């Protein structure tokens, strides 16, 4: 049986499962559409939250980032640390408040339709940016495993999400995400176990990464990370384990990811689906356990994939002749068809050279070897998906990881689209435009707004501002600069009023977007960046991906200054803050 047929079986079976769940759990009311009826078990909610959280950026792109070296470990630290912030500081209090959406909380806590509207805008901007990364990641997975173009892959992904998200709502998405978590975690760990055993003899990847590299024979065994350092250094790259140069930028980037995590509406809304406040805490705990299974494995996958890729191009060592292009393995040929691997024979020797041609100190060495520039360009987003093929694992493992990569992208995309839909139908239409709309009308509006959001996200996903994890990092910065401070001040400060909250959100969002667009451009209009996106141009070396932390500081500062210069919030609002901040036991939360 061909690899394509095997891929179709695995992907088709997973789609059949998702569609079946969507039909079984179709939402029949707005409460089922928005919060799955509020009766999801904490373990199931934890698993669904993990799937919602571990997007294409985690499954597909994170290992690609980590393959560049230790410097990108900030992605792991920021995302994991942020989830702890969310679990400890926000989840139980928001559940105690007992609303459907994040703008619901902000609108009521800051007693202002203006605050609700600004929150909706912040939510839509962050969520659309995030879902662009998911569609781009889904396009990569579909392009390779269904052997279609990247554009066609994105449109296929949009169709699948449309079916089970639009009809199922939160109820359908929740149980679909439980299934998707099982698919993606099995798909991620099984290839990692195979590859770790191949390279180190240890089947546990997180320990194999620190073990001996034995693939060259026991007599030549060296620590795997030491071997990787030697190999990349010989190609002009910095050591894989090298320290980071700009620690300020790394700290700010990690902080931006942390507060962005705690401000992501599609994750927060999951804690509204459980029956009790205590269940919100338990859901967060279970989600951390489920997330850890993948996050502990990702660094090992990254380092082993980088080593395997280089060993493919230089099978006899980097100082020997590289691989002849005509003899390239079938997996390179297949990925070339997607456009995600490209080759340009710059010295016309018919061989593949891959090295750091930006390293001026390495130029003389490269020229002495007859190299005239790096010739193989490999998209970071393919490493996890291509890893089983690089390591020559069985065909069924490749089919499994195809289903897992697609599940990761689709699960998060569905959660984001539901957050957007809820904000439009519930917070704009129901609360602000037409309070007398019927439940059936609101449900229809929710489905229509989700369909529109899918089309917009798909269109933007055809031209993302970076690979999946970079695009997602921008979304985290936007959420961290706008939504997170408003939630924190809404829960922990009785002094912040509606004027301060609105001014803070606007200032944080505007400052962050201005900085991003200054260096990255209006990403849906290619080539519009005002300044080159290089560290030399960044203010104090702060990357656009890191500026969300600065935006959050601006938000907090403006909100407190404006609030203290204006009247105090009404007494009933201060009492509301008091009741939310001190949940009494683990009793049932207030229903909407």
RODO-2510 file (C-alpha; in nm, 4 decimals, decimal comma):
residues 592
     n   res          X          Y          Z
     1     x     0,0000     0,0000     0,0000
     2     x     0,1343     0,3447    -0,0909
     3     x     0,2210     0,6061     0,1709
     4     x    -0,0469     0,8341     0,0276
     5     x    -0,3139     0,5662     0,0778
     6     x    -0,1989     0,5077     0,4367
     7     x    -0,2126     0,8819     0,5045
     8     x    -0,5652     0,8963     0,3667
     9     x    -0,6758     0,6118     0,5940
    10     x    -0,5397     0,7757     0,9105
    11     x    -0,6565     1,1275     0,8237
    12     x    -0,9925     1,0046     0,6918
    13     x    -1,0576     0,7947     1,0039
    14     x    -0,9812     1,0935     1,2292
    15     x    -1,2150     1,3169     1,0255
    16     x    -1,4926     1,0603     1,0473
    17     x    -1,4474     1,0573     1,4254
    18     x    -1,4634     1,4385     1,4493
    19     x    -1,7682     1,4636     1,2267
    20     x    -1,9450     1,1868     1,4189
    21     x    -1,8834     1,3650     1,7486
    22     x    -2,0030     1,6970     1,6015
    23     x    -2,3298     1,5373     1,4891
    24     x    -2,3773     1,3571     1,8240
    25     x    -2,3024     1,6688     2,0307
    26     x    -2,4698     1,9290     1,8139
    27     x    -2,5572     2,2383     2,0189
    28     x    -2,9286     2,2980     2,0593
    29     x    -2,9132     2,6111     2,2747
    30     x    -2,6915     2,9143     2,3183
    31     x    -2,5610     2,7773     2,6497
    32     x    -2,4551     2,4538     2,4792
    33     x    -2,3026     2,6532     2,1924
    34     x    -2,1072     2,8914     2,4171
    35     x    -2,0132     2,6804     2,7233
    36     x    -2,1251     2,3224     2,6406
    37     x    -2,4103     2,3557     2,8894
    38     x    -2,1667     2,4130     3,1775
    39     x    -2,1487     2,0439     3,2651
    40     x    -1,8138     1,9179     3,1316
    41     x    -1,6155     1,6896     3,3669
    42     x    -1,2809     1,8408     3,4816
    43     x    -1,0726     1,5563     3,3340
    44     x    -1,2469     1,5837     2,9961
    45     x    -1,2202     1,9615     3,0157
    46     x    -0,8506     1,9347     3,1000
    47     x    -0,7935     1,7136     2,7978
    48     x    -0,9972     1,9440     2,5731
    49     x    -0,8104     2,2459     2,7109
    50     x    -0,4777     2,0770     2,6357
    51     x    -0,5872     2,0139     2,2764
    52     x    -0,7185     2,3698     2,2538
    53     x    -0,3873     2,4943     2,3873
    54     x    -0,1436     2,2703     2,1960
    55     x    -0,1975     2,4198     1,8576
    56     x    -0,0118     2,3882     1,5298
    57     x     0,2526     2,6062     1,6930
    58     x     0,3105     2,3461     1,9660
    59     x     0,2778     2,0323     1,7554
    60     x     0,4249     2,1446     1,4240
    61     x     0,6308     2,4574     1,4759
    62     x     0,7730     2,4530     1,8291
    63     x     1,0205     2,1719     1,7660
    64     x     1,1266     2,3511     1,4476
    65     x     1,2040     2,6590     1,6563
    66     x     1,3852     2,4596     1,9243
    67     x     1,5895     2,2882     1,6515
    68     x     1,7658     2,6220     1,6026
    69     x     1,9011     2,5992     1,9570
    70     x     1,8627     2,6699     2,3264
    71     x     1,7756     3,0342     2,2612
    72     x     1,4217     2,9370     2,1594
    73     x     1,3508     2,7537     2,4856
    74     x     1,1708     3,0730     2,5857
    75     x     0,8705     2,9413     2,3906
    76     x     0,8477     2,6456     2,6272
    77     x     0,9028     2,8538     2,9397
    78     x     0,6598     3,1267     2,8396
    79     x     0,3742     2,9018     2,7349
    80     x     0,4054     2,6684     3,0331
    81     x     0,4561     2,9463     3,2872
    82     x     0,1628     3,1364     3,1443
    83     x    -0,0640     2,8426     3,1950
    84     x     0,0307     2,8372     3,5633
    85     x    -0,0576     3,2087     3,5817
    86     x    -0,3929     3,1371     3,4213
    87     x    -0,4689     2,8484     3,6565
    88     x    -0,3719     3,0349     3,9729
    89     x    -0,4781     3,3947     3,9066
    90     x    -0,7667     3,3930     3,6624
    91     x    -0,9507     3,0656     3,6001
    92     x    -1,1326     3,0135     3,9325
    93     x    -1,2266     3,3809     3,9712
    94     x    -1,3671     3,4108     3,6215
    95     x    -1,5672     3,0911     3,6756
    96     x    -1,6983     3,2363     3,9996
    97     x    -1,8229     3,5369     3,8041
    98     x    -2,0270     3,2942     3,5933
    99     x    -2,0409     3,4565     3,2494
   100     x    -2,0084     3,3188     2,8962
   101     x    -1,7220     3,5276     2,7555
   102     x    -1,4262     3,7489     2,8429
   103     x    -1,6010     4,0674     2,7165
   104     x    -1,8956     3,9641     2,9391
   105     x    -1,6719     3,9911     3,2445
   106     x    -1,5027     4,3133     3,1345
   107     x    -1,8312     4,4789     3,0356
   108     x    -2,0004     4,3983     3,3681
   109     x    -1,6976     4,4510     3,5925
   110     x    -1,6219     4,7910     3,4400
   111     x    -1,9951     4,8740     3,4080
   112     x    -1,9504     5,0053     3,0553
   113     x    -2,0609     4,9131     2,7048
   114     x    -1,7525     5,0956     2,5840
   115     x    -1,5296     4,8623     2,7856
   116     x    -1,7176     4,5631     2,6453
   117     x    -1,6734     4,6925     2,2888
   118     x    -1,2996     4,7525     2,3334
   119     x    -1,2650     4,4034     2,4826
   120     x    -1,4439     4,2568     2,1802
   121     x    -1,2053     4,4403     1,9459
   122     x    -0,8993     4,3223     2,1417
   123     x    -1,0336     3,9657     2,1454
   124     x    -1,0994     3,9621     1,7706
   125     x    -0,7591     4,1096     1,6809
   126     x    -0,5718     3,8604     1,9030
   127     x    -0,7824     3,5613     1,7991
   128     x    -0,7681     3,6344     1,4258
   129     x    -0,3894     3,6710     1,4461
   130     x    -0,3693     3,3426     1,6363
   131     x    -0,5967     3,1530     1,4009
   132     x    -0,3862     3,2680     1,1025
   133     x    -0,1022     3,0600     1,2504
   134     x    -0,3319     2,7595     1,2884
   135     x    -0,4527     2,7787     0,9299
   136     x    -0,0946     2,8138     0,8081
   137     x     0,0057     2,5077     1,0129
   138     x    -0,2911     2,3089     0,8870
   139     x    -0,1954     2,4051     0,5335
   140     x     0,1546     2,2621     0,5862
   141     x     0,0135     1,9322     0,7159
   142     x    -0,2513     1,8956     0,4460
   143     x    -0,0079     1,9977     0,1713
   144     x     0,2342     1,7203     0,2566
   145     x     0,0119     1,4320     0,3529
   146     x    -0,2685     1,4831     0,1033
   147     x    -0,0170     1,5843    -0,1654
   148     x    -0,1877     1,9106    -0,2522
   149     x    -0,0636     2,2691    -0,2645
   150     x    -0,0276     2,4688     0,0560
   151     x    -0,3177     2,6921    -0,0555
   152     x    -0,5446     2,3950    -0,1193
   153     x    -0,4460     2,2520     0,2207
   154     x    -0,5584     2,5691     0,3984
   155     x    -0,8966     2,5648     0,2226
   156     x    -0,9484     2,1968     0,3108
   157     x    -0,8726     2,2758     0,6747
   158     x    -1,1255     2,5601     0,6636
   159     x    -1,3932     2,3230     0,5350
   160     x    -1,3342     2,0665     0,8083
   161     x    -1,3390     2,3273     1,0861
   162     x    -1,6519     2,4834     0,9375
   163     x    -1,8418     2,1564     0,9651
   164     x    -1,7737     2,0526     1,3226
   165     x    -1,7304     2,3985     1,4786
   166     x    -2,0248     2,5786     1,3210
   167     x    -2,2719     2,3000     1,3935
   168     x    -2,1347     2,1650     1,7204
   169     x    -2,0423     2,4864     1,8990
   170     x    -1,8599     2,4491     2,2322
   171     x    -2,0394     2,1224     2,3081
   172     x    -1,9241     1,9616     1,9835
   173     x    -1,5790     2,1245     1,9995
   174     x    -1,5189     2,0042     2,3569
   175     x    -1,5674     1,6361     2,2840
   176     x    -1,3979     1,6651     1,9458
   177     x    -1,0967     1,8162     2,1219
   178     x    -1,0850     1,5244     2,3663
   179     x    -1,0531     1,2923     2,0656
   180     x    -0,8022     1,5263     1,9003
   181     x    -0,5852     1,5298     2,2124
   182     x    -0,5614     1,1503     2,2093
   183     x    -0,4731     1,1553     1,8394
   184     x    -0,2120     1,4299     1,8634
   185     x    -0,0332     1,3033     2,1777
   186     x    -0,0075     0,9477     2,0426
   187     x     0,1077     1,0829     1,7065
   188     x     0,3742     1,3025     1,8686
   189     x     0,5193     1,0575     2,1187
   190     x     0,5366     0,7342     1,9160
   191     x     0,7772     0,8713     1,6501
   192     x     0,9788     1,0388     1,9260
   193     x     1,0172     0,7036     2,1060
   194     x     1,1314     0,5317     1,7840
   195     x     1,3862     0,8026     1,7007
   196     x     1,5221     0,8303     2,0551
   197     x     1,5774     0,4542     2,0607
   198     x     1,7484     0,4670     1,7191
   199     x     1,9922     0,7419     1,8167
   200     x     2,0562     0,6753     2,1854
   201     x     1,9167     0,3336     2,2746
   202     x     1,6832     0,5038     2,5257
   203     x     1,3100     0,4857     2,4393
   204     x     1,2229     0,7877     2,6573
   205     x     1,2992     1,0965     2,4446
   206     x     1,3320     1,3426     2,7336
   207     x     1,6093     1,1248     2,8814
   208     x     1,7553     1,0151     2,5490
   209     x     1,8307     1,3793     2,4654
   210     x     2,0805     1,3838     2,7544
   211     x     2,2088     1,0340     2,6797
   212     x     2,4824     0,8962     2,4556
   213     x     2,4560     0,9271     2,0777
   214     x     2,5230     0,5691     1,9676
   215     x     2,4076     0,5767     1,6025
   216     x     2,7733     0,5860     1,4857
   217     x     2,8544     0,2775     1,6920
   218     x     2,9249     0,2202     2,0596
   219     x     3,2961     0,2916     2,0117
   220     x     3,2154     0,6466     1,8912
   221     x     2,9462     0,7208     2,1496
   222     x     2,9302     1,0829     2,2725
   223     x     2,6546     1,2788     2,4471
   224     x     2,3842     1,3592     2,1902
   225     x     2,3868     1,7341     2,2551
   226     x     2,7684     1,7387     2,2363
   227     x     2,7497     1,5601     1,9015
   228     x     2,4943     1,8149     1,7780
   229     x     2,7143     2,1041     1,8926
   230     x     3,0093     1,9605     1,6995
   231     x     2,8075     1,9095     1,3834
   232     x     2,6410     2,2524     1,3712
   233     x     2,9663     2,4287     1,4649
   234     x     3,1365     2,2636     1,1662
   235     x     2,8709     2,4199     0,9421
   236     x     2,9149     2,7741     1,0732
   237     x     2,6156     2,7712     1,3059
   238     x     2,6382     2,8677     1,6715
   239     x     2,6423     2,5820     1,9215
   240     x     2,3027     2,4292     1,9780
   241     x     2,3445     2,4769     2,3540
   242     x     2,4917     2,8293     2,3236
   243     x     2,3638     3,0961     2,5621
   244     x     2,1327     3,3738     2,4435
   245     x     2,2892     3,7062     2,3446
   246     x     2,0115     3,9525     2,4326
   247     x     1,8834     3,8468     2,7737
   248     x     1,6507     4,1486     2,8029
   249     x     1,4707     4,0487     2,4863
   250     x     1,4488     3,6860     2,6010
   251     x     1,3031     3,7860     2,9391
   252     x     1,0481     4,0173     2,7773
   253     x     0,9581     3,7553     2,5175
   254     x     0,9051     3,4901     2,7859
   255     x     0,6943     3,7341     2,9893
   256     x     0,4943     3,8278     2,6789
   257     x     0,4130     3,4622     2,6141
   258     x     0,3192     3,4101     2,9806
   259     x     0,0750     3,6979     3,0104
   260     x    -0,0502     3,6305     2,6579
   261     x    -0,1322     3,2751     2,7616
   262     x    -0,3255     3,3999     3,0618
   263     x    -0,5160     3,6457     2,8419
   264     x    -0,6131     3,4164     2,5571
   265     x    -0,9934     3,4176     2,5324
   266     x    -1,0271     3,0750     2,3694
   267     x    -0,8467     2,9145     2,6669
   268     x    -1,0239     3,1228     2,9326
   269     x    -1,3654     3,0347     2,7917
   270     x    -1,2944     2,6665     2,8598
   271     x    -1,3160     2,7320     3,2339
   272     x    -1,6749     2,8497     3,1926
   273     x    -1,7761     2,4972     3,0808
   274     x    -1,7354     2,3207     3,4178
   275     x    -2,0059     2,2996     3,6865
   276     x    -1,8153     2,4426     3,9854
   277     x    -1,5318     2,6797     4,0804
   278     x    -1,3311     2,3878     4,2193
   279     x    -1,3700     2,2126     3,8844
   280     x    -1,2044     2,5091     3,7136
   281     x    -0,8941     2,4557     3,9294
   282     x    -0,8972     2,0809     3,8670
   283     x    -0,9390     2,1384     3,4931
   284     x    -0,6292     2,3580     3,4915
   285     x    -0,4322     2,0950     3,6833
   286     x    -0,5318     1,8144     3,4489
   287     x    -0,4563     2,0326     3,1464
   288     x    -0,1033     2,0961     3,2755
   289     x    -0,0453     1,7213     3,3078
   290     x    -0,1721     1,6558     2,9561
   291     x     0,0315     1,9456     2,8142
   292     x     0,3477     1,8278     2,9912
   293     x     0,3407     1,4981     2,8009
   294     x     0,4109     1,6856     2,4779
   295     x     0,6207     1,9719     2,6137
   296     x     0,8698     1,7382     2,7827
   297     x     0,9111     1,5546     2,4533
   298     x     0,9438     1,8562     2,2197
   299     x     1,3079     1,9507     2,3025
   300     x     1,4195     1,5947     2,2328
   301     x     1,2288     1,5860     1,9041
   302     x     1,3890     1,9180     1,8060
   303     x     1,7496     1,8204     1,8766
   304     x     1,7155     1,4760     1,7183
   305     x     1,5410     1,6131     1,4091
   306     x     1,8190     1,8719     1,3584
   307     x     2,0864     1,6052     1,3883
   308     x     1,9035     1,3655     1,1562
   309     x     1,8570     1,6370     0,8936
   310     x     2,2250     1,7269     0,8886
   311     x     2,3278     1,3607     0,8830
   312     x     2,1015     1,3157     0,5792
   313     x     2,2818     1,5912     0,3860
   314     x     2,6278     1,4918     0,5147
   315     x     2,6061     1,1132     0,5666
   316     x     2,9845     1,0757     0,6024
   317     x     3,0546     1,3884     0,8057
   318     x     3,0417     1,7587     0,7285
   319     x     3,3997     1,7713     0,6010
   320     x     3,3325     1,5000     0,3433
   321     x     3,1340     1,5228     0,0222
   322     x     2,7707     1,6146     0,0721
   323     x     2,4736     1,4259    -0,0671
   324     x     2,4317     1,4220    -0,4455
   325     x     2,1085     1,5936    -0,5393
   326     x     2,0138     1,3125    -0,7761
   327     x     2,0459     1,0698    -0,4843
   328     x     1,8354     1,2704    -0,2412
   329     x     1,5904     1,0573    -0,0411
   330     x     1,2250     1,0368    -0,1369
   331     x     1,1102     1,2490     0,1598
   332     x     1,3043     1,5510     0,0265
   333     x     1,1500     1,4997    -0,3162
   334     x     0,8012     1,4842    -0,1648
   335     x     0,8453     1,7970     0,0471
   336     x     0,9918     1,9805    -0,2534
   337     x     0,6566     1,9331    -0,4245
   338     x     0,4908     2,1349    -0,1474
   339     x     0,7408     2,4207    -0,1853
   340     x     0,8447     2,3898     0,1799
   341     x     1,1888     2,2536     0,0845
   342     x     1,3747     2,4271    -0,1973
   343     x     1,7140     2,3558    -0,3565
   344     x     1,9342     2,5866    -0,5656
   345     x     2,2623     2,4473    -0,6987
   346     x     2,4733     2,7628    -0,6537
   347     x     2,8102     2,6038    -0,7389
   348     x     2,6772     2,3660    -1,0075
   349     x     2,8352     2,0569    -0,8526
   350     x     2,5134     1,8562    -0,8377
   351     x     2,5431     1,8201    -0,4605
   352     x     2,3489     1,9666    -0,1680
   353     x     2,5339     2,2102     0,0570
   354     x     2,3582     2,3349     0,3694
   355     x     2,5421     2,5678     0,6070
   356     x     2,5301     2,9131     0,7650
   357     x     2,6246     3,1399     0,4762
   358     x     2,5484     3,4451     0,6919
   359     x     2,8504     3,3704     0,9126
   360     x     3,1321     3,5882     0,7792
   361     x     3,3926     3,4017     0,9853
   362     x     3,2929     3,0774     0,8121
   363     x     3,3118     3,2177     0,4581
   364     x     3,6760     3,1220     0,3990
   365     x     3,6140     2,7670     0,5193
   366     x     3,3095     2,7345     0,2942
   367     x     3,4999     2,8649    -0,0098
   368     x     3,7852     2,6263     0,0583
   369     x     3,5329     2,3421     0,0422
   370     x     3,4035     2,4703    -0,2901
   371     x     3,0729     2,5964    -0,1482
   372     x     2,9108     2,9059    -0,2937
   373     x     2,6181     2,9607    -0,0573
   374     x     2,3717     2,7444     0,1326
   375     x     2,1586     2,5611    -0,1210
   376     x     1,8907     2,3822     0,0800
   377     x     1,6133     2,5868     0,2412
   378     x     1,4005     2,3888     0,4876
   379     x     1,0857     2,5445     0,6358
   380     x     1,0956     2,5144     1,0166
   381     x     0,7339     2,4000     1,0208
   382     x     0,8093     2,0675     0,8520
   383     x     1,0615     1,9143     1,0922
   384     x     0,8140     1,7323     1,3178
   385     x     0,6051     1,6144     1,0236
   386     x     0,9113     1,5040     0,8240
   387     x     1,0957     1,3515     1,1205
   388     x     0,9521     0,9979     1,0804
   389     x     1,0475     1,0004     0,7124
   390     x     1,3973     1,1325     0,7849
   391     x     1,4453     0,8526     1,0370
   392     x     1,2937     0,5961     0,7956
   393     x     1,0208     0,4878     1,0352
   394     x     0,7324     0,2579     0,9255
   395     x     0,4663     0,4002     0,6944
   396     x     0,1927     0,3756     0,9568
   397     x     0,3919     0,6089     1,1873
   398     x     0,4015     0,8690     0,9092
   399     x     0,0253     0,8332     0,8631
   400     x    -0,0259     0,8693     1,2379
   401     x     0,1720     1,1913     1,2610
   402     x    -0,0230     1,3254     0,9626
   403     x    -0,3451     1,2830     1,1590
   404     x    -0,1833     1,4303     1,4715
   405     x    -0,0522     1,7433     1,3026
   406     x    -0,3877     1,8120     1,1433
   407     x    -0,5681     1,7481     1,4750
   408     x    -0,3435     1,9982     1,6562
   409     x    -0,4113     2,2747     1,4069
   410     x    -0,7852     2,2125     1,3795
   411     x    -0,8507     2,1831     1,7548
   412     x    -0,7096     2,5255     1,8371
   413     x    -0,8581     2,6871     1,5275
   414     x    -1,2029     2,5696     1,6376
   415     x    -1,1586     2,7117     1,9888
   416     x    -1,0420     3,0472     1,8549
   417     x    -1,3256     3,0700     1,6068
   418     x    -1,5759     2,9954     1,8834
   419     x    -1,4289     3,2787     2,0933
   420     x    -1,4670     3,5165     1,7986
   421     x    -1,8207     3,3943     1,7281
   422     x    -1,9255     3,4340     2,0925
   423     x    -1,7870     3,7866     2,1076
   424     x    -1,9777     3,8933     1,7966
   425     x    -2,3105     3,7178     1,8581
   426     x    -2,3353     3,7447     2,2380
   427     x    -2,1368     4,0558     2,3308
   428     x    -2,2113     4,2719     2,0286
   429     x    -2,5461     4,1579     1,8882
   430     x    -2,7229     4,0218     2,1989
   431     x    -2,5881     4,2653     2,4579
   432     x    -2,5336     4,5882     2,2668
   433     x    -2,7260     4,5905     1,9375
   434     x    -3,0413     4,3806     1,9826
   435     x    -3,1091     4,2734     2,3439
   436     x    -3,4485     4,1317     2,2402
   437     x    -3,3088     3,8832     1,9920
   438     x    -3,4473     3,5319     2,0391
   439     x    -3,2274     3,2434     2,1449
   440     x    -3,2714     3,0879     1,8008
   441     x    -3,1710     3,4158     1,6377
   442     x    -2,8645     3,4467     1,8596
   443     x    -2,7619     3,0892     1,7775
   444     x    -2,7959     3,1640     1,4063
   445     x    -2,5919     3,4829     1,4472
   446     x    -2,3225     3,2849     1,6292
   447     x    -2,2968     3,0330     1,3464
   448     x    -2,2951     3,2985     1,0742
   449     x    -2,0251     3,5025     1,2526
   450     x    -1,8133     3,1897     1,2936
   451     x    -1,8477     3,1118     0,9223
   452     x    -1,7366     3,4664     0,8362
   453     x    -1,4438     3,4382     1,0802
   454     x    -1,3344     3,1138     0,9119
   455     x    -1,3313     3,2826     0,5705
   456     x    -1,1348     3,5838     0,6989
   457     x    -0,8818     3,3656     0,8848
   458     x    -0,8368     3,1427     0,5811
   459     x    -0,7760     3,4387     0,3527
   460     x    -0,5194     3,5871     0,5918
   461     x    -0,3638     3,2435     0,6493
   462     x    -0,2686     3,2302     0,2823
   463     x    -0,0131     3,5035     0,3542
   464     x     0,0950     3,4758     0,7213
   465     x     0,3510     3,7189     0,8677
   466     x     0,5800     3,4291     0,9626
   467     x     0,5771     3,0571     1,0262
   468     x     0,3187     2,9191     1,2649
   469     x     0,4918     2,9784     1,5993
   470     x     0,6017     3,3316     1,5051
   471     x     0,2471     3,4271     1,4079
   472     x     0,1122     3,2741     1,7282
   473     x     0,3698     3,4691     1,9320
   474     x     0,2313     3,7934     1,7851
   475     x    -0,1177     3,6922     1,8984
   476     x     0,0109     3,6241     2,2492
   477     x     0,1704     3,9679     2,2617
   478     x    -0,1559     4,1327     2,1547
   479     x    -0,3616     3,9386     2,4118
   480     x    -0,1059     4,0044     2,6841
   481     x    -0,0962     4,3776     2,6150
   482     x    -0,4725     4,4267     2,5982
   483     x    -0,6839     4,1579     2,7678
   484     x    -0,4615     4,0224     3,0492
   485     x    -0,4162     4,3551     3,2364
   486     x    -0,7900     4,4268     3,2201
   487     x    -0,8702     4,0855     3,3688
   488     x    -0,6088     4,1196     3,6433
   489     x    -0,7208     4,4685     3,7409
   490     x    -1,0842     4,3638     3,7195
   491     x    -1,0258     4,0858     3,9728
   492     x    -0,7630     4,2301     4,2053
   493     x    -0,8252     4,6068     4,2081
   494     x    -1,1411     4,7742     4,3340
   495     x    -1,0035     5,1178     4,2363
   496     x    -0,9759     5,0748     3,8592
   497     x    -1,2856     5,2205     3,6952
   498     x    -1,4384     5,2057     3,3484
   499     x    -1,2442     5,5045     3,2136
   500     x    -0,9143     5,3605     3,3323
   501     x    -0,9871     5,0146     3,1909
   502     x    -1,0834     5,1477     2,8482
   503     x    -0,7856     5,3847     2,8310
   504     x    -0,5473     5,1070     2,9396
   505     x    -0,6734     4,8537     2,6851
   506     x    -0,6633     5,1071     2,4021
   507     x    -0,3128     5,2247     2,4961
   508     x    -0,1727     4,8720     2,5357
   509     x    -0,3245     4,7466     2,2108
   510     x    -0,2282     5,0573     2,0108
   511     x     0,1330     5,0619     2,1325
   512     x     0,1805     4,6906     2,0592
   513     x     0,0217     4,7037     1,7135
   514     x     0,2229     5,0153     1,6225
   515     x     0,5472     4,8427     1,7176
   516     x     0,4548     4,5229     1,5319
   517     x     0,3493     4,7044     1,2162
   518     x     0,6576     4,9275     1,2260
   519     x     0,8859     4,6276     1,1843
   520     x     0,6685     4,3521     1,0361
   521     x     0,4340     4,5649     0,8259
   522     x     0,0606     4,5213     0,7765
   523     x     0,1011     4,1502     0,7306
   524     x    -0,1990     4,1141     0,5002
   525     x    -0,0343     4,3680     0,2608
   526     x     0,3108     4,2205     0,1771
   527     x     0,6095     4,4518     0,1725
   528     x     0,4641     4,7347     0,3807
   529     x     0,7008     4,7303     0,6786
   530     x     0,8266     5,0786     0,7686
   531     x     1,1649     4,9623     0,9030
   532     x     1,3680     4,6493     0,8425
   533     x     1,2849     4,3794     1,0969
   534     x     1,6372     4,3425     1,2326
   535     x     1,7805     4,3660     1,5868
   536     x     1,9777     4,6763     1,4839
   537     x     1,6526     4,8663     1,4304
   538     x     1,4587     4,7370     1,7301
   539     x     1,4299     4,9709     2,0292
   540     x     1,6784     4,8424     2,2911
   541     x     1,6923     4,5187     2,0909
   542     x     1,3298     4,4338     2,1764
   543     x     1,1741     4,2131     1,9073
   544     x     0,8170     4,2748     1,7826
   545     x     0,7408     3,9292     1,9246
   546     x     0,8496     4,0504     2,2708
   547     x     0,6759     4,3867     2,2804
   548     x     0,3536     4,2517     2,4305
   549     x     0,5168     4,2686     2,7752
   550     x     0,5898     4,6403     2,7256
   551     x     0,2355     4,6906     2,5964
   552     x     0,0988     4,5297     2,9132
   553     x     0,3066     4,7646     3,1307
   554     x     0,1677     5,0597     2,9355
   555     x    -0,1850     4,9222     2,9844
   556     x    -0,1416     4,8889     3,3623
   557     x     0,0183     5,2334     3,3954
   558     x    -0,2434     5,4180     3,1895
   559     x    -0,5327     5,2384     3,3619
   560     x    -0,4117     5,3257     3,7130
   561     x    -0,3262     5,6866     3,6231
   562     x    -0,6635     5,7525     3,4597
   563     x    -0,8570     5,5693     3,7338
   564     x    -0,6890     5,7630     4,0124
   565     x    -0,7566     6,0900     3,8308
   566     x    -1,1289     6,0131     3,8000
   567     x    -1,4107     5,8933     4,0252
   568     x    -1,4098     5,5636     4,2140
   569     x    -1,6185     5,2747     4,0809
   570     x    -1,9695     5,2453     4,2299
   571     x    -2,0005     5,0675     4,5643
   572     x    -2,1861     4,7710     4,4124
   573     x    -1,8966     4,7148     4,1679
   574     x    -1,6439     4,7192     4,4517
   575     x    -1,8570     4,4649     4,6355
   576     x    -1,8713     4,2548     4,3165
   577     x    -1,4906     4,2541     4,2997
   578     x    -1,4768     4,1470     4,6617
   579     x    -1,7154     3,8564     4,6010
   580     x    -1,5282     3,7389     4,2911
   581     x    -1,1862     3,7586     4,4523
   582     x    -1,2753     3,5490     4,7519
   583     x    -1,4638     3,2419     4,6238
   584     x    -1,6402     3,0668     4,9095
   585     x    -1,5396     2,7026     4,8979
   586     x    -1,6021     2,5012     4,5856
   587     x    -1,9716     2,5556     4,5512
   588     x    -2,1566     2,5988     4,2258
   589     x    -2,0750     2,9191     4,0414
   590     x    -2,3386     3,1732     3,9559
   591     x    -2,5251     3,0782     3,6409
   592     x    -2,5537     3,3219     3,3574
***
